[in-house]
């Protein structure tokens, strides 16, 4: 059996207009102080993600996989009976 952690954005209390208002306030011009394109992208991504995390935070979900495929229902019943 395997499991994995999935991440998703919680949109329960998300307000698009509030996010847009916050994005208008943020000074994305700071990124222009860098010469390297990768640094500019990092600054932009960081500022954008911080605003998005305030309005639509990341949530973690633990997804569990199926049972081991080679174990039959008879074997599972025997294991539970033990």
Phi and psi in degrees as a GROMACS rama.xvg file:
@    title "Ramachandran Plot"
@    xaxis  label "Phi"
@    yaxis  label "Psi"
@TYPE xy
-119.822  160.905  UNK-2
-144.758  158.846  UNK-3
-147.864  157.018  UNK-4
-97.9731  128.411  UNK-5
-111.721  142.742  UNK-6
-115.023  138.967  UNK-7
-145.905  162.456  UNK-8
-91.5057  130.515  UNK-9
-83.0193  116.935  UNK-10
-105.752  21.46  UNK-11
-61.5319  -47.0995  UNK-12
-112.563  25.1939  UNK-13
-72.7893  132.23  UNK-14
-126.393  111.351  UNK-15
-60.9183  -40.9465  UNK-16
-64.7931  -37.5442  UNK-17
-67.53  -38.8047  UNK-18
-63.5174  -44.2591  UNK-19
-63.9525  -37.9746  UNK-20
-64.2041  -41.7215  UNK-21
-64.531  -39.2446  UNK-22
-68.5016  -28.2837  UNK-23
-71.8475  -27.3369  UNK-24
-78.3436  -35.0223  UNK-25
-65.5505  135.73  UNK-26
-91.7248  96.9617  UNK-27
-76.9748  -5.33331  UNK-28
-66.822  -15.0208  UNK-29
-59.5777  -31.9043  UNK-30
-64.0931  -23.3743  UNK-31
-72.4155  -11.1679  UNK-32
-76.3342  -13.3986  UNK-33
-95.5612  148.293  UNK-34
-92.7119  -30.7557  UNK-35
-82.4227  134.186  UNK-36
-63.6928  -37.0854  UNK-37
-64.4593  -38.302  UNK-38
-66.374  -39.9158  UNK-39
-62.1036  -43.9268  UNK-40
-64.781  -40.7714  UNK-41
-61.256  -44.9951  UNK-42
-64.637  -45.683  UNK-43
-60.8115  -46.7917  UNK-44
-62.8935  -39.6571  UNK-45
-64.8523  -47.072  UNK-46
-63.3461  -44.1635  UNK-47
-64.8621  -43.6261  UNK-48
-65.9469  -36.9605  UNK-49
-62.8446  -42.6996  UNK-50
-66.8643  -41.0206  UNK-51
-66.9881  -36.7828  UNK-52
-65.2741  -30.1038  UNK-53
-70.1582  -38.8737  UNK-54
-90.8614  -31.3988  UNK-55
-139.89  83.2128  UNK-56
-67.3296  154.918  UNK-57
-77.673  136.998  UNK-58
-119.926  152.302  UNK-59
-108.938  135.355  UNK-60
-127.486  131.242  UNK-61
-98.6301  107.656  UNK-62
-96.7292  129.038  UNK-63
-101.845  142.743  UNK-64
-86.054  -177.846  UNK-65
-73.0261  170.419  UNK-66
-67.0863  166.936  UNK-67
-61.0459  128.827  UNK-68
-67.9582  -23.9989  UNK-69
-87.8447  -2.1629  UNK-70
-93.7402  120.867  UNK-71
-82.1726  171.047  UNK-72
-63.2664  -34.7667  UNK-73
-63.3884  -42.8552  UNK-74
-65.2755  -42.0803  UNK-75
-62.1225  -40.1095  UNK-76
-62.8333  -40.9604  UNK-77
-65.7224  -39.1698  UNK-78
-65.6908  -42.0987  UNK-79
-67.3903  -35.1482  UNK-80
-67.1513  -33.7064  UNK-81
